[in-house]
Amino acid sequence: MAKSLVIVESPTKAKTIGKYLGEQFIVKATVGHIKDLPEKDLGVNVDKDFEPTYEVIEGKKELITELKQAAKTVDSVYLAADPDREGEAICYHLQEELQGASQKKKKKSDAENGTKVYRVMFNEITKNAIQKAFEKPLQVNVNLVDAQQARRVLDRLVGYKISPLLWDKVRRGASAGRVQSVALRLIVEREREIQAFQKKEYWTIDLDLGAQNPPIFRAHFTKRNNESIEIPNGEAAADLVAQVDGAGFKVHSVTTREKRRNPVAPFITSTLQQEASRKLRFSVKRSMILAQRLYEGVEIGQEGAVGLITYMRTDSTRVSEDALTEVRELIGKRFGAEYIPEKPNVYKSKKDAQDAHEAIRPTSVTRTPDDVAAYLGEDDLKLYRLIWMRFVASQMVPAVFDQTTIDVSAAGKDGAAYMFRATGSVPKFKGFLEVYEEGKDQSDEDDEELKSRLPAVTEGEALRVEAILPEQHFTEPPPRFNEATLVKELEADGVGRPSTYAATLSTIQERGYVRKENGRFYPTDLGTVVTDLLLESFEHLFDIRYTARMEEELDEIEEGKMNWRVAMAEFYTRFKKDLETAERSMTNIKRMEKPTEFVCDKCGKPMVIKWGKHGWFMACSGYPECKNTREVESAETNKEGEEEICDNCSRPMVLKKGRFGQFYACSGFPDCQTTKQIGGVQKKPVPLEEKCPQCGNNLELKYGRFGEFTACSNHPACKFIK
């Protein structure tokens, strides 16, 4: 007879653990939670200290019976679910079933049949980690369970109470969520910021310069008479070019300094999600599925099932002493002693990090990506390689660069001193960059190390001007969120937890609140309407700082500093009042009719904007006698649309939105189905009498994506623009 029963939540994890424990242990899997709040009821008694009512999840009754029978045949039961709040809740409900409901949350661990019930925790599925965990078994952590329970009750109250309001006012199936609605709010507000953005013209002026030594290098204008000035338009740019054209340029100063670039910390959950999105183009959900697989165990030849990485839901950058020793040895053997820092690199975790966990790292760094490549799928290997490289690099010395700055000066025709600057870097020692370099978001600035290589020059050296390069620019709105930048924003705001981000991002897409185009999030009409209604009635609840504060309270509950029922009572007092107000006064989008300046082309009555199952549309106010409808986009012609005339029937073209973006369509649809791509008709340049100041040819009035501009007719040979 086996002496012990081990219960985990995953069959793969069960197989890997079973290999290390041997025949004296029976290992079984629950396949996730065994209990949850009911699907069709609130399941929380708000009048009785928020007591939750849990039900056995459908399909799990037979499993529980099986586990109870198995428990009768052993001396000890070890609950080995994942080391986090969800894992602790699974263990608590298992213990409750095995011991009997009467022993809830008591430290006493004898089951009704005399079997001992223990909790074991490990951050990696390796022989050493499992042996240590079973040598010192624990009891279920009630504080951790309370934190999970508080989060579950909180989310149930928000979703269950608000969602029916949205069904009534917007659409059946619409939902609200404590974290998902804040994530959606960020996307909606970013979109409005983009739509409201007014682009501003500005110009830069660069010089291509030659010195006694190669190569030719580029310097950009920085100051006039030691003051920074803006170049707001082509006229100002042309004036500045005229001032320095033909001037004698020389090296004003040369400075070189050594710059060090430190490696980044090993992965935590959020940084793994972001980097896998940037470098591998994995969704957050995909990254977590792959990481779970690498953690729980993969068949590696004769080794059998092996857990390749540590637990992937963590916000700690801590690394065990054994792992540090192993990685330092590997660095020395592979790269040399000069790549090993004098002491192991230590990285600060967030203030609320659970330091019982470690960073995400390989369970053995000696198991290189090449060693396991034959046993992993393509995506599994990509993620493992990313984790392996990041961890190795995190324990290497900094990269060292020589950064050189050359300031170039010339006296303008107006007597002013004009300064231009060139910056370049030369690697002296690659350090950790031999292994790994962190990816960048679109909004990140270019690294100084990536700037051009410069020639050797001396102060006072005369320079020749190869080209003067004025260039027009326009300020740009902030970029739309992608998965990496949205996770980064949520984490920075303290909203949610990295372990929940995958579910959050999936939910807002599945609900139709956002759509993805080229990896970027765009709010739909539905997402925008839901956000506006929630902020109209529950501004406090979906405030970013308030949501972050709720996460802090959950951490305090986990640490035993706060009673979860007290936290729920404080939350519900305000929430109940907001809910009662919303039930009376929340705007009913279904009944809303917005007047427009358009008239029905069928009966002549005014058209109104209404809400339907596919979003906003335009309908005749004479409904039901007249059932004429139009898309909002097709009615709201802008100035560009009014200028476009249908080539087929001479009616005005109107701006519409399709799956590939905006296009022009005939307003006579469906009688005339002519369409035209925006920019499909290119306006011809208009010749001007003015001469180009650089080459003497005539200038032309041209049309670009940002409107009119004046440029040389000799383009591309001459690149003058103003």
N, C-alpha and C positions, 0 to 999 in steps of 0.2 A: 504493500500500500504506500502511495506517495505521501510524504509528510507535509507538503505545503502546496497551496493554490496561489497562483499569481494572476491578477486581473489587470489587463491593460485596455486601452481603447481601440487599438488597431491590430488587425491580423498580421500585418507585416512586422510591426513592433513585437508582437507575440513570438513570431518565428525567430527573430534576431535574438531576443532575450532568452528564449528557450535553449538556444545553442550554447549560451554561456552558463546557464543554471544547471543543466543536466537532468537526469531521469528522476531525481527526487522532487521535482517540481512539475506541477500541471500548470500550463500557461494558457489562459483563455482571454478572448477579446470581447469588449462590449459593442464595438463599432460606434463609438461616440457616446452621447448621453443616454441614460436609461430613463430619466424622468425630465419633465419640463412642465411649464404652465400650460393649461388647456388651450387648444387651438381656437375654440369657439366661445370661450367665456373669458372675462377679465382675469379670473384666477387670483385676485388680490383683494382681501377684505380691508378696505380703507377705514372701516369703523372699528377694526380690531387690530390695531398696531401694524397694519399692512401685512398681515399674515398671508403668505402665499399658499395656494393649493396646488400641489404638484400631482401630475398624473403619469403613470407609466406610459412611455411613448409607444405608439402602435407598432406591434411586431416585436416588442421587447419582453413580453410576459413570459414566453417560453424560455428565453435566455435567462431571465431572473430565476425561474424555477430550476433550470439546469445548474446555475451557479450555486443556488442553495443546496442542491443535492451534492454537488462537488465539495462544498464546504463541510458537509457532514463526514466526509471521508478523510479529512486532513486535520493536522494539529494546528496549522497556522494559515491565515489568509493574508497575502500581501497586496495592497492596492497600489498599483504602479502607473497611474495615469500621468499625463504630462505635468511638469512642475510649474503650473500657473493657476489662475483663478478657475478657469473652466475645468482643468484637470482635478482641482481640489473639490469642486462641486460634484463631479462624477464619483470621486472616491467617497464623498459624504453620503450620497444617495445609495451607493453600494453598501456602505457600512450600515446605513439605516435599514436596508432590506435584510442584510445578513444578521444583524443584531436584534432587529425588532424596533418598531417605531418608538417604543417607550424609553429607549436609551438615547434619544436624540442629543447630540452635542455633548454627551458626558465623556469624560476621559476614560472611563471604564471600557475595556476593549474585548471583554468576553462575549462571544455570541451565545445565543440561547442554547446551543448544543455544546458549549464549553470551548469552542474554537477561538483562538486568539486572532484579532484583526489588527494589522499594522498598515502604516503608510510608508512607502519607500519612494525616494525622489532622487533623480540623477539627471544631469544636464547633457550627458552623452551616453549613447548605447554602446559601451565598450566593456570588456571583461573586467577591467580594473574599477571603472565607475560603478558597475552593478554590484561587484563584490563589496565595495565600501558601503553602498547604500543598504545592502542586506545585513551587513555587520552591525549597523546602527539604525534600526528601523524607528520610525516616528509615529506620532498620532496625527489624525486629520487636523489641519490648522483651521480652527473655527473662524478666525478673523478673515482668512482668505475666502472661506465659504461665504461669510457675511458680505464681503465686498462683491463677490460674484452675484449673490442674491440681490443686493441693493441695485446693482447695475441692471439685472434682469427685470426687477420690479419697476424701476424707473423707466426703462425703455417700454415696458408693457403699458404703463399708465399713459405715457405720451402717445404711443402709437394707437392704443385701443380707444382712447378718449377723443383724440383729434381726428383720426382718419374718417370716422363716420360723418363729421362735419364737412370734410372735403368731398365725400361721396355726394352729399346733399347739395353743396354749393358749386362743385366743379364737375366731378366725374366719378362714377363708381370705380373702385379699385385704386384711387389715389391714396397715398399714405404720407404720414409725417413720421419723422424719426429724430431722436435727440441729436444724433451726430450727422445722419444723412442730410437732414434739412439745413444744417449749418454748412456742410460741404456744398450743397446746391446753392445756398446763398452766396458763397464765395464765387462760384461760377457765374451766377446771374449778375452780381455786382461788377465783376470783371468785364463782362460783356457790355454792361451799360457804360462803364468807364471807356471802353474802346469806342462805342458808338458816339459818345459825347466828345471824344478827343478831337481837338482842332490842330491839324498839322501846322508846323511852323517851319518856314524856309530858313536854311542857314547854309553857309558855304565854308569850305576848307581850301587852303592853298598849300600845296606841297611843292618841293623842289627836288628834282633829280640832280645830284651833284657828283662831280668827279674830283678826286684828289690826286696827289702824286702816285699813291698806291691804289690798286684796285681793292674792292669792287666799287662801282657806282652805287651810291646810297641815297636814300630818300629822307628828307627832313620836312617837318610840318611847321607851319607858322604858329608862333606862340604869343609874341608880345610886340607892341609898338611903344618905343620909349619906356620900356620896362613895365608896361601896363597891358594886361590881357584885354583884348577887344573882341567883340562879336563881329562877324561878317554876315549881316542879315539877308543880303540879296545879291543879285548878279552885278548891280551897279557898284556896290561897295567892293565886291571882289575884283571887278575890272579896275577900279581906282587903285586898289592895293597892288595889283599886278603891274599897273603902269608905274607905280612908285619904285618898284624894285627891278623892273625889267631893264637890263643893261647895267645894273649896279654891280660893284665889285664885292663878291662874297668872300669871307675869310673865316677861319676857325676862331671863334671867340674863346672857347674853353673846352677842355677834355677832362672828364672825370671817370675813373674806373673804381668800382668798389666790389667787394666780394659779397655775394648774396647766397643765403642758404634757404633751401625749401625743405620743410619737414614732411615726413610721411604722414598719412592720415590714419586715424584709428581703425582697428578691425571693425568689421560690420556689426551693427545692431539691426534690428528688424527694418526700421524705416530707411536706413542708409542702404541696406541691401535692396530693398524695393526700388529706391530711386536709381541706384547704379545699374541694376539689371534692366530698368526701363531705358536709361540713357544708352548703355553700351550694347545690350543684347536685344533691345526692343521687346522685352517681355512685359506683359501686363502685370500688375501687382498680384492679381489672382494666380496667374501662371507661375510667377516666382515662388509664391508660398506653397503651391502644390509640389513643385520640384524640390524645394527645400525640405518639405515634410518627408518626401521620399528618401532624400539623402540622409536625413536624420534617423528615420525608422529602420533603414537597413537595405542594402543592395547586395545581391549575390556576386561575390568577387572570387571567382575560380574556386580553388581548393580551400580558401578561407571560409567559404560559405557566406551567410548573410552578415554584413558588416555595416554598422552605422558610420557614415563617412563624415558627418559634421555634427557639431554640438546643437543644442536646442535652438530653434530658429525664431522663437518669440521671446525676445529679450531687448532690454534697453540699457544693458550694462556693457561697458568696454573692458571689464576685468578679464584677465587671462590667468589660468592656473600656473603655478610654479613649474610643474612638470612640462606643460606645453611650452613655456618660455625657454626652458632648458633645451628642449628638443628642437625648437625652431632656430635658436642661436647656433646649435651644432650644425644644422643643415646650412645655414647662411655661411658659416665658416668654411665648410667643405665645398660648397658650390661657388662661392664668390671670393672668399678670402677673409682673413681676420680684419682687414681694414673696413669691411662692410658691417661689422658687428659693433653696436654702440657699447661704450664702457659699461653702462648699466641698462637693463631692459627698459624700453620705452613704456611709460605709463601715461594713460589717457584719462582725462576727466569724464565721468559719466554725468548725465543730467542729474539735477538735484533730487528728482523723484524716482531715480532708477532703482530697480530691484537688484541689489548687488549680490544676492544669493546666486543669480545666474551669471554666466560668462558671456563674452562676446561670441558671435558666430564665427567659428573657425573649424578647420579640419580636425577630426579626432586624433589623427596622427599626420603630422606634416610630412613625414617620410613617405606617406602614400601619395605620390605626386599625381597630377592629372594624367600624365603619360602612362603611369602604372595602372590606372583604372579605366583608361579610355576604351579598352576592348569590352568592358562590362557595362558601360553606361550608354544610354540613349544620347542622341546629339545634344538636346537641350539640357539634359541632366549634366553632361560633361561641361557644357558652357558655363553653367552656374557653379559647378564645383571648381572649375578652373578660376573663375572670378573670385570665389571665396578664398581659395588657396593662395592666389597671388596677393590679394589684399592683406591677408594675415602675414605672409612672409615679409612683404614690404613694410608693414607696420612696425617690424622689429629690426629694421635696417637703419643705417645712418642717413643724414640728410643729403640731398643733392646740392652741389656747390657750383655756382656760376660766377663768371666775371661779367658784371654789367657795366657797359660803357655808355656814357651820355656825351654827345657832341653838340654843343651850342654853336650855331652859325649866325653871323651878323652881317648886315650891310646897311649903308646909309642910303635912304630913299631920296628921290628927287626933291621931296619937301624938307629934307634935312633931318628927318626923324630916323632913329635907329630901329631897324626891323630885325627881330630875332626868330630863328627857326631852330628846331631841335630834332635830333635823330637819336634813337635809343636802340641798343642791340645787346645781346647776351651770348656769351660763349661758354659752353659747359666745361667745367674743370674736372668734376668728379660726379658721375651719375648717381652714386648712392642707390637709394631705393628705386629710382627710376629705371634701373636695370630690370626691375620686375614688374612695376605697376605704376600707372598714372591715372588719377581720378578723372572721371568724365565731367563735362561742363553742361550747364543749362544754357538756353538761348540768351538769358539776361545776364549771364556772367561776363565779366570783362575778360578780354584777351590776356593771357599770361605774358608777363614781361619777357620770360625766357624764350617766347616764340618770336620775338621781334628780330629784325634783319641783322645779318652780320655786317660789321662796319670795318672800314679800312683803318690802317694805322695812320694817324694824322698828328700834327703838332700845332700848338697854339700859334696863331698868326698866319698859318699856312693859307695861301690863296687857293680858292676853289673855282672850278668852272661850272657854269650852269648848263646842264644838258636839256632841261625842260622845266617850264613853270606850269603847274597843273592845278588850275582852279576847278573845283568840283561842287556841284549843287547837291544839297541833302535836304531831307525833311525829317523833322522829329517824328518818332514812331510811338504809337500807343503801347501800353504794356502787352506782352504776348498773352494769348489765351492759355489756360492751364492745360498741361498734359498730365499723365498719371504721376510722373516723377515730381513735377513742380507742385501739383495739388497735394501730394503726400507731404512734401517739404513745408508747404504753407500750413497744413493742418497740424503738423508736429510743432512748428514754430509758434502757432497760436495756442497749443496745448489742448486741442480738440480731439477727442477720441484717443485711441491707443493704436500703435502700429499693427497690433494683432487683429484689429477690426477694420483696417483700411480697405483690405481686399473686398470684404463684404459690403462696405459702404459704397465703394466705387461701382461694384456690380449692381447694387440696388438702384442707384440713381439712373443707371442706364436701362435696366430691365423695366423700370416704371415709366420709361419714356420721358423723363425729366431733362435728359441731356442726350445729345448725339455726338459721335466722334467723327471728325473729318481730319484726315492726315495726322491722326494721333492727338488732336486737340479737342477739348470739350466746348461744345456750343449748347447753350440752354435752349430747349424747345419752348413753344408757346405755353405748353402745359407746365413745364418747370418754372417759367417766369410767373405765371398766374398763381401757382401754389406758393411760391416764395413770397409774393406780395401779400397774399391772404394771411399767411402765417405771421409775417411781420406786422400786419395790420392788427391782429388780435393777440399775438404771443411774442411781442417784441423782446420782452425780458427773457423768455425761455430760450429763444433762438439767437440771443446775443452771444457773440463769440467769447467774450470774457466770462460770461456766466457759465457757458458750456465748459470752458476750461476750469472754472472753479468747481464744477460738479466732479470733474475728473480728479481734482485734488482731494475732494471729500472722499471719493472712493478709495484713494490711496491712504487717507487717514483711517478709514474703516479697516483696511487691510493691515495697517500697523497697530490696530487696537486703540487708536486715539479718539475714535468717534463711534457712537452707537448707530448702527445702520437704520434703526427704526426712527430715531430722532432726526436723522438726515432726511428720511422720507417725509416725516411730518412737516419739517420746515419747507421742503419743496412743495408739498401738496397744498399747503395753506394758500400760497400765492397762485399756484396752478389752478386750483378750484375756482378762484375768483375770475381769473382770465377766461377760464372755460365757460363759466356762466355768462360772461359778457359776450363772448364769441357766439354762443348759441343764440343770443338775441340780435346781435348786430353785425355778424360777419357778412360781407358783401356776397350776394348770390350771383355768381358769374353767369349761371345758366339763364337768368332772367334779364341780364344786362343788354341794353341796346345803345350803342354809341352813334349819335347822328354824324352824318358826313355831308360833304358838299356835292356829292354825286347823285344823279337821278337814274332811275331804272330805264334801261334802253328798251324795255318791253312795254311798260305802261306809263312811264314818266313820273312815277311817285319817287319820293326820296329813298335813297339806299341807306341802310344802317349796318353797323358792324355788330355781329352776334357771335356767341360762343357755341361751337359744335363739337362733335366727338373727335374731329381732327384739328381742333384749334379755332382761331378766329377766321371768320369768313364774312363776306358782304352779302346781305339779303335785301330784297325789296320790302319796304314797310307795308306794302299792300298784301302781305301774306295773310291768310292762305289763298286769297283770290289770285295773287300773282306769286309764283314760286321761283322767280328768277334769282339766281345767286351768282356771285363772282368771287374769285380769290382776292384777298386784301391786297396782295402784291400787284395784281393786275389792275387794280383801281387806283392805287396810289402812285400815279406817274410823277416822276421827279422832273427836274428841268432837262436832264439829259434825255429822258424818255420823250418829252414833248417835242424835242428837236428831231426825233427819229420818225420818219414817215414810211409807211408800208410800201415796198416797191411794187406790190401786186395790186392793191386797191386804193392806195393813197390815204388810207385812214392813219391816225396817229398810232405809233408803236408804244407799247406800255412795258414797264419793267416787271419781269416775273422771276420767280425763284424755282430752279429745278435741281435735280440730284447732283449736277455738276456745277452749280452756282447760278448766278443771275444771267438772264438773257432777255432780249426784246421779243415781244410777240404782238401780233396785230390785235388791236382793240376790237376788230370785227369778228373775233372768234365766237362761235364755231364756223361761221360762214366763210371766213378767211383764216387759214391756219398757217400763215407765213410767220417764220421766226428768223431772228438774226442774232448772232453772237455780239456781245458788247465789244466794241473796238473792231468789229468786222469791217467797217468802212473807215479807212485811214484817211484823215484829212491831209491834204497836200501842203507842203511848206509854202509860205508866202514870201517871195523875194523882197528884200529891203534895200534901200539906197545906201544905208550905213555900211562902212567897210570894216572888215575884221582887223583889230589892232595888232594881231600876231602875224597874219600872212597877206593881208591886203585884199582878199576876196570879199564878195558881198556877204552880208549876214542874211539869215532867213528867220522868219517867225515859224516855229515848229510846235508840234503838239505832242506832249508826253502823257504818261499816266497820271501826273499831278497837275496837268494844265499846260498853258502856253509857256514857251521859253524862247530865247533868242540864241542862235548858234551859228557857227561858220558854215557856209554852203560847201566848203571844201572838206567837210567831215567824210571819212574818218582821218584823212591825212592831217587835218588841223582840228584840234579838240577844243577850240575856244568856245565857251558858253558864258552867257550873262543873263 
